[in-house]
């Protein structure tokens, strides 16, 4: 049984003193993976490779040449390319596809001696809020196996929650790191758009996708951000701004101006326990001397429609490359070029992915482009401007991460719109391109984890992480 280390600082101390070894850590996590195989977290476990890597790292630790992440055992979401390994985005259309190069994030993890233990199940092409859209079946929540893990990085979140690895890497398009983090009681960080390279990450919606860590401590999220962030010649959308340094990470107890979304407390769609948790934290912050004020976000009802119009349009464009010709699944029933395209795509993609491609194609089509896509781009700018306006007066915006705790498996599948509305609190940061973090905020009466979200100014990850460290100890 793997010991549940709460932060990498503990692991590093044990490795340095010789009390533990990287190989021993990997063996412990592999035991946990086997014991929890029924949760359906991993699409593939790199057992032999992780053990061999651990032996090499133990040697480097003993001779003093180990990197900043030596002995940190990490799982990666199955939409992140790792050379010589399969990557499928949990889709039939990429079944048995092996990556011919590594993503920048994988290269940076390996360069600092992290050990990658496997690739995690996710919603197909990262499209979903429950991890029920995977070709490999749903991921179950370790807190209650009848409940969803959240999506789309559900496998990555449960891997950390159930002690199958120390930290995991997910991707966040409209909340796909933060929402599963909330459902699983772990920390999920979505950095500012342009902070971490997307090179080698399978695209869903290119103007939203961001890589983010799922961890047990804010300190680990800070360390991983430093390693993963920064310029990359393969991604022209990256910012040139200085990367937050882990050495500057410290608990920030300074007095802050914090806004909270009053609709989160007044809306009937928000669960009573979620409201009570938010209220409790507002009171704790006020008691500690912070200024906490309600705000009303006038574009709240437009957040989800704007996000889905733009994300689906980008998805329809990005997923056009999966055509049965270049690589991936090709229908055995195809007889000519047209049937190759039609059958490979209709057989290879799942129901939700096809729905989003069709909606995206519709909003980009002649006659509808201006009515939907162009209008959504304008509304996105209004949302970004309004969010900037709020953050000119406040340090952070506090909201629930999700309107309710993890819901039962199978219930939301019947109505996709209900599932889409689950992104109501997370898509604001995605549309505005700003950093946001989901922090564990205790459990409800049924023992289900709850999460609260803090949103900060663009590229203010350092301030966000420093305050989060304090926030968790309220």
MIGUVO-870500 format. One line per field, with one value per residue (C-alpha): residue in one letter; x, y, z. Coordinates in pm, 1 decimal. Layout:
! residues N
r <- [A	...] $
px <- [X	...] $
py <- [Y	...] $
pz <- [Z	...] $
END
This chain:
! residues 474
r <- [X	X	X	X	X	X	X	X	X	X	X	X	X	X	X	X	X	X	X	X	X	X	X	X	X	X	X	X	X	X	X	X	X	X	X	X	X	X	X	X	X	X	X	X	X	X	X	X	X	X	X	X	X	X	X	X	X	X	X	X	X	X	X	X	X	X	X	X	X	X	X	X	X	X	X	X	X	X	X	X	X	X	X	X	X	X	X	X	X	X	X	X	X	X	X	X	X	X	X	X	X	X	X	X	X	X	X	X	X	X	X	X	X	X	X	X	X	X	X	X	X	X	X	X	X	X	X	X	X	X	X	X	X	X	X	X	X	X	X	X	X	X	X	X	X	X	X	X	X	X	X	X	X	X	X	X	X	X	X	X	X	X	X	X	X	X	X	X	X	X	X	X	X	X	X	X	X	X	X	X	X	X	X	X	X	X	X	X	X	X	X	X	X	X	X	X	X	X	X	X	X	X	X	X	X	X	X	X	X	X	X	X	X	X	X	X	X	X	X	X	X	X	X	X	X	X	X	X	X	X	X	X	X	X	X	X	X	X	X	X	X	X	X	X	X	X	X	X	X	X	X	X	X	X	X	X	X	X	X	X	X	X	X	X	X	X	X	X	X	X	X	X	X	X	X	X	X	X	X	X	X	X	X	X	X	X	X	X	X	X	X	X	X	X	X	X	X	X	X	X	X	X	X	X	X	X	X	X	X	X	X	X	X	X	X	X	X	X	X	X	X	X	X	X	X	X	X	X	X	X	X	X	X	X	X	X	X	X	X	X	X	X	X	X	X	X	X	X	X	X	X	X	X	X	X	X	X	X	X	X	X	X	X	X	X	X	X	X	X	X	X	X	X	X	X	X	X	X	X	X	X	X	X	X	X	X	X	X	X	X	X	X	X	X	X	X	X	X	X	X	X	X	X	X	X	X	X	X	X	X	X	X	X	X	X	X	X	X	X	X	X	X	X	X	X	X	X	X	X	X	X	X	X	X	X	X	X	X	X	X	X	X	X	X	X	X	X	X	X	X	X	X	X	X	X	X	X	X	X	X	X	X	X	X	X	X	X	X	X	X	X	X	X	X] $
px <- [0.0	146.4	187.9	-29.4	220.4	47.6	324.8	641.2	839.4	773.1	875.2	1193.4	1292.2	1242.2	1437.5	1725.7	1751.1	1732.1	1417.6	1235.4	1335.8	1179.5	1149.4	962.7	728.9	648.0	579.9	340.2	149.3	133.6	-25.1	-286.2	-355.6	-416.0	-630.6	-848.2	-860.4	-1243.1	-1244.0	-1130.8	-874.4	-593.2	-612.3	-257.0	-5.0	366.8	467.3	805.5	915.0	822.8	1017.2	1324.3	1304.5	1279.3	1598.9	1786.8	1651.2	1752.4	2107.1	2092.0	1958.7	2248.2	2509.3	2344.6	2249.6	1871.9	1624.3	1366.1	1093.0	1307.0	1082.3	755.5	527.4	291.8	2.0	-80.9	-417.7	-463.5	-460.9	-97.6	157.7	448.8	690.3	670.3	352.6	-8.8	-229.4	-599.6	-785.7	-1008.4	-1152.0	-1198.1	-1079.8	-727.6	-728.3	-374.7	-224.2	135.0	279.3	592.1	700.7	655.7	458.1	656.8	498.9	613.2	965.6	979.4	858.0	1110.9	1393.2	1338.1	1325.3	950.9	832.2	532.8	331.1	55.6	-207.4	-542.2	-893.0	-1081.4	-1390.8	-1341.1	-1134.5	-1181.8	-1550.7	-1754.1	-1809.2	-1852.9	-1593.0	-1884.5	-1804.9	-1494.5	-1464.6	-1315.5	-1614.8	-1666.8	-1423.0	-1576.0	-1529.9	-1317.4	-1531.6	-1847.4	-1820.8	-2179.4	-2083.7	-1900.9	-1543.1	-1606.4	-1465.5	-1294.1	-979.4	-1167.3	-905.5	-628.5	-832.2	-920.0	-558.3	-451.0	-760.9	-710.2	-331.9	-243.6	20.6	146.1	23.3	-140.2	-151.8	-485.1	-614.1	-875.1	-1085.6	-1397.6	-1327.8	-1186.8	-917.0	-1107.1	-1444.8	-1306.7	-1068.9	-1376.5	-1561.8	-1259.9	-1138.8	-802.9	-646.0	-683.6	-509.2	-595.3	-315.5	-359.2	-406.3	-57.5	127.7	196.7	277.0	0.2	250.4	178.4	-157.1	-444.9	-657.4	-1021.8	-1073.2	-742.8	-827.9	-931.9	-719.2	-470.6	-261.6	-293.8	-178.0	-396.6	-228.2	-282.2	-97.5	-77.0	300.5	307.0	84.9	333.5	633.8	471.9	367.1	728.0	850.5	575.1	539.3	746.2	815.7	836.1	934.0	657.1	371.5	342.4	50.8	274.5	335.8	685.1	604.3	830.3	730.8	626.9	914.6	845.8	1101.0	862.9	576.4	469.2	146.8	-4.9	-196.4	-225.6	-571.6	-752.1	-1052.7	-1254.8	-1568.7	-1813.9	-2087.0	-2417.3	-2602.2	-2411.3	-2611.2	-2943.2	-2978.4	-3210.3	-2981.0	-2699.8	-2697.6	-2775.7	-2450.0	-2249.9	-2421.4	-2358.7	-1989.3	-1948.5	-2125.1	-1903.9	-1583.5	-1713.3	-1770.8	-1426.2	-1257.9	-1447.7	-1365.4	-999.1	-1013.5	-1064.4	-1315.4	-1563.7	-1838.8	-2114.8	-2110.0	-2356.8	-2212.4	-2447.0	-2339.0	-2382.8	-2660.0	-2443.8	-2134.8	-2231.2	-2389.9	-2093.3	-1842.5	-2018.4	-2069.3	-1699.7	-1563.5	-1780.6	-1683.1	-1314.1	-1372.5	-1535.7	-1230.7	-969.8	-1131.8	-1158.4	-812.4	-949.0	-1068.5	-966.7	-699.9	-397.7	-392.8	-618.7	-927.1	-1034.4	-1366.7	-1329.1	-1657.4	-1526.0	-1517.7	-1409.6	-1288.0	-1631.3	-1732.8	-1388.6	-1456.8	-1818.9	-1788.9	-1455.3	-1582.3	-1931.9	-1795.8	-1484.5	-1631.5	-1864.8	-2209.9	-2106.3	-1811.5	-2035.8	-2292.9	-2029.9	-1877.5	-2221.9	-2317.0	-1978.3	-2012.5	-2362.5	-2252.1	-1968.9	-2187.0	-2294.0	-2596.0	-2533.9	-2173.2	-2268.2	-2571.9	-2381.0	-2002.6	-1928.8	-2175.9	-2025.6	-1679.1	-1815.9	-1982.0	-1653.8	-1483.9	-1759.2	-1713.0	-1336.5	-1369.7	-1625.5	-1407.3	-1107.4	-1320.7	-1413.9	-1052.0	-939.7	-1127.9	-1081.3	-788.6	-993.0	-1338.5	-1470.3	-1733.1	-1823.9	-1631.1	-1948.6	-2315.6	-2344.7	-2122.5	-2045.9	-2374.3	-2469.1	-2331.7	-2570.1	-2818.4	-2704.2	-2625.7	-2990.8	-2986.6	-2660.8	-2782.0	-2804.9	-2444.4	-2331.6	-2479.8	-2239.9	-1971.4	-2151.2	-1881.4	-1571.9	-1618.2	-1576.0	-1201.7	-1177.8	-1353.7	-1146.5	-821.8	-752.0	-602.1	-833.5	-787.5	-1029.3	-957.8	-1105.0	-1360.7	-1458.4	-1731.1	-2110.3	-2327.7	-2294.3	-1913.9	-1888.7	-1608.2	-1694.6	-1471.6	-1448.4	-1285.1	-1066.2	-1017.8	-737.8	-600.7	-418.8	-71.1	-129.4	-69.4	189.3	-60.4	-334.0	-120.0	15.0	-336.7	-468.1	-215.6	-364.7	-723.9	-689.1	-596.1	-899.9] $
py <- [0.0	335.0	590.0	892.9	1179.6	1514.7	1703.0	1643.6	1813.4	1502.4	1268.5	1464.3	1460.1	1080.0	1024.1	1244.9	1074.7	729.6	643.8	572.5	504.1	605.7	237.4	170.9	461.4	329.0	-19.6	129.5	324.9	18.4	-174.2	99.4	95.4	-280.4	-259.9	10.3	-122.3	-125.1	257.7	246.9	524.6	415.6	339.2	205.3	162.8	190.3	-57.9	-190.9	143.3	330.1	79.0	101.7	481.5	477.1	270.3	523.0	811.4	643.4	629.1	998.7	1092.6	909.3	1085.2	1428.0	1480.4	1438.6	1691.8	1907.7	1641.5	1335.3	1060.5	1244.6	981.9	1144.4	1023.3	1201.0	1243.7	1031.3	1333.4	1424.0	1276.3	1071.5	940.0	565.6	537.2	506.3	814.3	787.2	1080.5	791.3	757.1	455.9	668.8	678.4	322.4	175.2	502.9	544.8	893.2	966.2	1256.4	1382.1	1687.2	1975.1	1913.1	1547.9	1650.7	1904.9	1653.4	1390.6	1646.2	1703.5	1328.1	1285.8	926.3	886.4	587.6	573.2	747.5	827.6	776.0	1093.1	1203.5	1137.8	1425.1	1597.6	1659.4	1610.7	1699.9	1349.2	1120.6	916.6	988.9	769.3	480.3	290.2	348.4	589.1	660.6	606.8	843.5	695.3	873.7	700.6	450.5	512.3	873.3	1036.8	1155.6	1477.5	1556.2	1562.7	1494.4	1249.6	976.0	1220.3	1348.7	1001.4	884.3	1151.5	1108.2	729.7	745.8	582.3	849.2	1158.5	1415.0	1411.4	1631.3	1713.9	1963.7	2231.2	2369.2	2484.0	2346.8	2001.3	2018.7	2223.5	2045.6	1689.3	1831.8	1959.5	1628.6	1433.7	1660.9	1754.3	2077.1	2165.1	2462.1	2611.8	2856.3	3167.6	3088.3	3104.9	3000.1	2632.5	2491.6	2302.1	2139.0	1765.1	1798.8	1667.2	1971.0	2016.8	2395.7	2567.8	2911.2	2754.3	2440.7	2468.1	2205.9	2206.7	2002.1	1804.8	1776.1	1725.5	2044.7	2399.9	2374.2	2088.8	2286.7	2576.2	2350.6	2183.3	2520.8	2642.2	2327.4	2319.7	2691.2	2910.8	2976.2	2699.2	2736.0	2489.5	2700.4	3056.7	3139.3	3134.0	3445.9	3591.1	3696.5	3564.9	3225.7	3208.9	3063.6	2801.7	2967.5	3267.1	3044.8	3134.2	3156.3	3501.6	3625.4	3986.2	4140.8	4108.1	4246.3	3947.0	3943.8	3657.2	3583.5	3655.6	3436.0	3139.6	3193.3	3301.7	3058.8	2758.9	2551.2	2554.3	2271.3	2370.5	2221.1	2410.8	2736.8	2663.5	2594.4	2916.2	3115.6	2959.0	3056.8	3410.7	3443.7	3301.5	3544.7	3841.5	3732.0	3726.8	4088.8	4054.4	4262.9	4024.5	4174.9	4032.0	4112.4	4036.1	3922.2	4064.7	3816.5	3506.6	3356.1	3397.9	3221.5	2862.4	2932.0	3150.0	2889.7	2599.7	2783.4	2873.2	2545.1	2334.0	2546.1	2495.0	2124.3	2073.7	2231.2	2049.0	1707.0	1729.3	1567.3	1231.6	1111.0	745.6	830.4	974.4	775.7	627.9	412.5	324.4	150.8	-203.3	-146.9	144.0	89.9	429.3	771.6	906.2	594.9	595.0	945.2	883.7	538.7	594.2	910.7	782.8	455.0	602.4	897.8	860.2	1018.3	1333.7	1407.4	1371.4	1601.3	1870.8	1838.2	1875.6	2174.4	2332.5	2278.8	2428.5	2751.0	2793.8	2733.6	2998.9	3187.5	3099.7	3215.0	3576.0	3481.3	3242.9	3225.7	3594.6	3703.9	3461.4	3609.4	3955.4	3830.3	3661.8	4001.0	4155.4	3875.1	3927.4	4306.6	4274.6	4020.7	4254.8	4539.4	4336.9	4233.2	4597.6	4647.6	4302.3	4064.3	3748.6	3627.8	3347.0	3100.4	2735.4	2522.7	2333.0	2391.5	2051.0	1767.8	1460.4	1330.9	962.8	779.6	773.4	1038.9	1337.7	1144.3	1163.3	1543.4	1698.1	2052.8	1969.0	1848.8	2160.0	2379.1	2212.7	2441.0	2760.0	2866.2	2737.1	2873.9	3240.2	3192.0	2989.6	3253.9	3533.2	3330.4	3389.5	3162.6	2983.2	2716.8	2470.0	2408.6	2130.9	2275.6	1972.8	1716.2	1729.3	1519.8	1219.0	1236.7	1378.3	1631.8	1996.8	2254.1	2632.8	2828.7	3138.5	3334.8	3591.7	3846.9	3719.7	3585.9	3634.8	3266.1	3351.4	3562.7	3302.4	3014.6	3210.0	3308.2	2954.8	2818.3	3050.5	2983.7	2607.6	2668.1	2883.0] $
pz <- [0.0	-106.5	171.3	103.1	89.8	102.2	-78.3	-278.3	1.7	216.9	-65.4	-138.4	227.3	243.8	-79.2	36.4	376.0	216.1	413.7	84.7	-275.2	-604.0	-691.1	-366.0	-437.8	-785.4	-645.8	-390.0	-655.3	-883.5	-593.4	-556.6	-931.6	-922.5	-607.4	-767.5	-1124.4	-1104.0	-1096.6	-1463.9	-1418.8	-1651.5	-2022.1	-1994.4	-1711.4	-1796.5	-1523.7	-1643.5	-1778.3	-1456.7	-1244.5	-1472.8	-1465.6	-1083.6	-1055.2	-1271.6	-1065.1	-737.1	-876.1	-969.6	-624.7	-458.3	-674.3	-645.0	-1010.4	-982.8	-1125.8	-945.3	-973.0	-893.4	-764.1	-831.6	-984.8	-1234.6	-1450.5	-1776.7	-1944.5	-2255.7	-2487.8	-2414.7	-2657.1	-2524.6	-2788.2	-2846.2	-2638.0	-2741.7	-2720.2	-2799.6	-2638.8	-2516.1	-2867.5	-3094.6	-3385.5	-3234.0	-3101.2	-3120.8	-3245.4	-3121.9	-3086.8	-3290.1	-3067.0	-2711.8	-2608.9	-2461.6	-2119.4	-2118.0	-2222.5	-1939.8	-1679.7	-1791.2	-1801.8	-1428.3	-1351.1	-1298.8	-1343.0	-1576.3	-1454.3	-1718.4	-1929.0	-1774.4	-1905.8	-2004.1	-2190.7	-2562.7	-2709.3	-2369.4	-2444.1	-2129.8	-1765.3	-1623.2	-1787.2	-1923.8	-2290.6	-2303.1	-2550.5	-2253.1	-2025.0	-1733.7	-1452.0	-1106.7	-814.2	-534.1	-270.5	-398.4	-682.6	-794.7	-881.4	-1170.4	-1139.5	-1330.2	-1669.5	-1886.6	-1678.0	-1452.3	-1471.4	-1376.0	-1078.0	-942.9	-991.3	-739.2	-518.3	-483.3	-434.5	-768.0	-834.1	-654.4	-909.7	-1251.6	-1558.4	-1720.4	-1972.8	-1910.6	-2197.0	-2010.9	-1662.9	-1735.2	-1465.7	-1208.1	-1207.9	-1160.1	-895.8	-707.7	-746.2	-619.6	-338.7	-495.4	-621.8	-990.2	-1152.7	-1490.5	-1575.6	-1788.6	-2158.6	-2313.7	-1996.8	-2083.4	-2427.8	-2608.6	-2845.9	-2851.5	-2675.9	-2889.7	-2974.2	-2880.6	-2888.9	-2956.2	-2814.5	-2481.6	-2423.0	-2135.8	-1959.4	-1579.7	-1280.0	-1035.1	-696.6	-322.8	-223.6	-359.4	-322.2	-578.1	-818.0	-787.8	-854.2	-1155.1	-1298.0	-1287.2	-1466.0	-1731.5	-1810.6	-2037.5	-2401.5	-2658.3	-3023.8	-3117.7	-2973.8	-3102.2	-2868.1	-2559.8	-2354.2	-2311.3	-1953.2	-1675.2	-1535.3	-1166.0	-964.0	-700.1	-469.9	-452.3	-333.6	20.2	217.1	163.7	467.9	344.5	346.3	13.1	-170.7	-282.8	-496.8	-487.5	-738.2	-565.9	-818.5	-668.5	-348.9	-499.6	-791.3	-733.4	-955.2	-696.7	-441.4	-79.5	57.4	-207.2	-101.9	266.3	199.5	0.3	275.9	542.3	357.7	296.1	672.5	755.5	514.8	660.4	1014.9	915.0	798.0	421.9	230.0	66.6	-146.0	-364.9	-735.2	-1009.4	-1340.7	-1603.9	-1872.7	-1655.3	-1869.7	-2183.1	-2044.8	-2129.2	-2473.4	-2577.5	-2465.4	-2638.3	-2969.0	-2987.7	-2851.1	-3083.5	-3384.9	-3303.7	-3239.8	-3579.0	-3740.4	-3527.2	-3563.5	-3944.2	-3959.8	-3837.5	-4174.2	-4195.8	-4452.3	-4274.6	-3948.5	-3683.9	-3733.8	-4088.5	-4140.9	-4276.2	-4463.9	-4673.9	-5050.9	-5187.5	-5066.1	-4973.5	-4778.5	-4607.9	-4472.3	-4380.0	-4224.0	-4046.7	-3878.1	-3796.8	-3655.0	-3494.1	-3303.9	-3006.3	-2975.7	-2786.4	-3017.2	-3323.3	-3161.8	-3102.5	-3449.6	-3610.0	-3394.1	-3461.5	-3835.4	-3820.3	-3645.4	-3896.9	-4202.2	-4451.0	-4327.1	-3960.6	-3913.9	-3834.7	-3627.8	-3400.8	-3431.8	-3500.7	-3233.0	-2978.6	-3045.6	-2964.9	-2646.7	-2548.5	-2565.7	-2349.1	-2092.6	-2089.4	-2053.0	-1772.6	-1587.9	-1620.8	-1490.5	-1178.7	-1122.9	-1142.9	-812.3	-656.6	-611.5	-671.0	-770.8	-548.2	-676.9	-632.8	-884.5	-977.9	-891.1	-719.4	-596.2	-809.8	-951.4	-1000.4	-1303.3	-1599.3	-1487.6	-1693.9	-2010.2	-2111.6	-2147.0	-2273.0	-2197.8	-1825.8	-1839.5	-2028.0	-1753.7	-1511.4	-1656.9	-1547.5	-1296.1	-1475.9	-1829.8	-1728.5	-1669.0	-1992.3	-2203.9	-2048.0	-2066.1	-1696.7	-1430.0	-1186.4	-922.9	-763.6	-396.2	-179.6	65.0	271.7	210.3	216.2	448.6	213.4	221.0	-131.1	-187.6	-258.7	-426.5	-437.3	-719.0	-710.1	-1031.4	-1068.6	-1316.7	-1625.1	-1540.5	-1165.1	-1088.4	-820.3	-624.5	-683.4	-552.2	-254.2	-145.6	-212.0	39.4	301.8	187.7	243.0	606.4	688.8] $
END
